Amino acid sequence: MKWWICLGLCVCSMWAKPKPQWVESKICEQEHCAIGQASKQEGETSAIARALKELRLSLNTSVQAEYEQSTDESGQSVANERVRIYAGAHNIGYKILDRYEDSKYLYIKLQYDPSKKLVKEAPAPEFRELDNLEKLCQDSKLDGYYCVHLGNAYHKGELELAKNDKLALKYYKKACLMGTLEGCVLAGEIALKESKKSAQWYFSHACENGYGLACAKSAGLEELVRKRLDLYALGCKLNDSTSCAYLGEIYALGLANLQANHAKAKDFYKQSARLDPYGDGAVLLLGESNFDPASMQRLCDHNNARACALLGQQKQDSSLLQKAFSLGSAQAAYFLALQARDKARDNFLTHSCEIGVRNDFTKACEALGDTLLASDKARAQDYYATSCNHLFYEASACQKLYDLSPDKCENESVCVSLASEQDPALALSSAVDSIIDDDSPLDPTLTPKPSQKKSPESTFEKVDSTPKSTAKALPPSKPKIIKLFGELGLGGVGAMRFPEIKGMHKILDDEAMSFAGSARLGIELSTAKQPLSFYAAPFIELAWQGLFSAEDFAREKERDDDKSDEESGRVSALLFGSGIQAGVQYKIYRAYGIVNYLANFSKLSRDISVPLRDMLGVGFGVGIELSSMRLGVQYLYQSYTYHTGYIYSDRHSSILVLDSTSKARSGAHGVFLTIGFGF
């Protein structure tokens, strides 16, 4: 009996139809083709639905086509109403190229066909589209795409439903959590009306899982310029045309501290145009060559808002501007504001600013600041800051903001240069700190990081949407507990009075300023807390101090010795000693007290004996620390002690005598400019 069964199986296998190559490889050779697979228990509808899903993803959402139920070779309708709902919601027309089934699975090969039209017969009375969408939304095997359609119905008020964004968000969220990333973006758009934090979660979740459009949406809510730039780079790598277009703009304008590169910008525009022939990349590519009204009109006819806005402004055609405005163009709202007055103008500007900051246009925010400057200075500053501190900033807004409130000007591309016009040290500070702090260069080859699917509620607390800035004009250095520091000082010492030289009052009362210099090396001990830290810094010091005029001294000697040669220059002392600084540092600003003691170890200067014994200095200083560099000003009151006895010239026998009856001590005020380092 068993051999009959074996024989039957062999005969069946001989007559069984071999598997087509497209089933084995899951690859369509035809253009705009997709393959769907479903178990026999699920049925052909599920196979068609999955093929449509793949077809839609390959065609992107820009496809606009009519559709109809598919037919077999005999012309009979084979797709049921559920498939028709799916095709209708996606606005995709298709035809079935091939079918195959084995003992377990069904395979359907579909091809996009824009010529197909939906049959106009009404569905059977017992069929209710809404009920079927609800059932399809619950089918986890379809990955939540029907939940998107149901959310669209509530969001747009279709299928005889009233508009209800709360229910629309419910179904978009369900689709998102089931794996349909388009649902995440749609959920984020609705959530944005109530909570930026919630919207950012939806966008970030879809972006991290490989949906390029979500990366562009997430970038629009990002405050940090560098992170926004990286999101556009990631979105472009994930084949989002808008992200590529914005990257092109960044390189064309030289934004985010990148070198302007028109060749690279053009490459990004071309990449964007390949992904979407009627997208912003195509518009910007036209702008790189010349403004062709006919080409721009063709893009406008395909509902490109930017093209309609630019064409409407050039032609002064309000109908084109209105069309662009209805399509969500920030530029169109700004251009319409230029033609409007009073409240209408403010409404257009407000709308343009709100849309523009999430994209690439901030001119309207600056214009709002101009409007409010006379009546509400605080709000005007906020609008200037919105425009200035943006990736796509307006330089004129930065100038206005800096004039009103320099602390709010945080655009490192503009504000630092404005500050450096008043203090060149600030430019050096920014340059050094940008090298130290910039540890995340733009990497267009970024790949999406794998992430676990989590509900928005469970991860909202991890998203920080508070404004931040990495582009402060004066970034503080990070305090360390121990630093090696060095300092050079150069300044003048005035009002120096020497002990009386017997009978020689002109030299004694010399008040001409003397130059002095010093070099210090020491160790700084700090509490290393931010933003306020305390420190003490012991040091050793080598100093040079001018004392009095050798020429005046020589003239006084000539009175006793006519044969003496006239000396020139100043008699000076070389001193060595130690001291300590102690003070506070707040961010980059430093204030401290200083004490030092120096002993003279030079015996001759200009062949004249040096009478100075030692020096004690007490004073204070202020300065700034720019990364590892320090600049400052010091004041010291210096008390000098002298040897009593003789001042003599080594080349002459005549001498002058310091009066030992007077106190061999004097004092002088010194001011020094310092430059140093601290590691």
HELIX and SHEET records of a PDB file:
HELIX    1   1 LYS A    2  TRP A   15  1                                  14    
HELIX    2   2 GLN A   21  SER A   25  1                                   5    
HELIX    3   3 GLU A   44  LEU A   59  1                                  16    
HELIX    4   4 GLU A   81  HIS A   90  1                                  10    
HELIX    5   5 GLU A  129  CYS A  137  1                                   9    
HELIX    6   6 SER A  140  LEU A  142  5                                   3    
HELIX    7   7 TYR A  145  LYS A  156  1                                  12    
HELIX    8   8 ASP A  165  MET A  178  1                                  14    
HELIX    9   9 LEU A  181  ALA A  191  1                                  11    
HELIX   10  10 LYS A  196  GLU A  208  1                                  13    
HELIX   11  11 GLY A  212  LEU A  221  1                                  10    
HELIX   12  12 VAL A  225  LYS A  237  1                                  13    
HELIX   13  13 SER A  241  LEU A  253  1                                  13    
HELIX   14  14 HIS A  262  LEU A  275  1                                  14    
HELIX   15  15 ASP A  280  SER A  289  1                                  10    
HELIX   16  16 PRO A  293  ASP A  301  1                                   9    
HELIX   17  17 ALA A  305  LYS A  315  1                                  11    
HELIX   18  18 SER A  318  SER A  326  1                                   9    
HELIX   19  19 ALA A  330  GLN A  339  1                                  10    
HELIX   20  20 ASP A  342  GLY A  356  1                                  15    
HELIX   21  21 LYS A  363  LEU A  372  1                                  10    
HELIX   22  22 LYS A  377  CYS A  388  1                                  12    
HELIX   23  23 ALA A  395  LEU A  404  1                                  10    
HELIX   24  24 PRO A  406  LYS A  408  5                                   3    
HELIX   25  25 CYS A  415  SER A  420  1                                   6    
HELIX   26  26 PRO A  424  ASP A  437  1                                  14    
HELIX   27  27 PRO A  456  THR A  459  1                                   4    
HELIX   28  28 PHE A  460  LYS A  462  5                                   3    
HELIX   29  29 HIS A  505  LEU A  508  1                                   4    
HELIX   30  30 ALA A  550  GLU A  558  1                                   9    
SHEET    1   A 3 CYS A  33  SER A  39  0                                        
SHEET    2   A 3 TYR A 105  TYR A 112 -1                                        
SHEET    3   A 3 TYR A  94  GLU A 101 -1                                        
SHEET    1   B 9 ILE A 482  GLY A 494  0                                        
SHEET    2   B 9 SER A 514  SER A 526 -1                                        
SHEET    3   B 9 LEU A 532  SER A 549 -1                                        
SHEET    4   B 9 ARG A 570  TYR A 586 -1                                        
SHEET    5   B 9 TYR A 589  ASN A 600 -1                                        
SHEET    6   B 9 LEU A 612  LEU A 626 -1                                        
SHEET    7   B 9 MET A 629  TYR A 642 -1                                        
SHEET    8   B 9 ARG A 665  GLY A 678 -1                                        
SHEET    9   B 9 ILE A 482  GLY A 494 -1                                        
SHEET    1   C 2 LEU A 604  SER A 605  0                                        
SHEET    2   C 2 ILE A 608  SER A 609 -1                                        
SHEET    1   D 2 GLY A 645  TYR A 648  0                                        
SHEET    2   D 2 ILE A 655  LEU A 658 -1                                        
END                                                                             
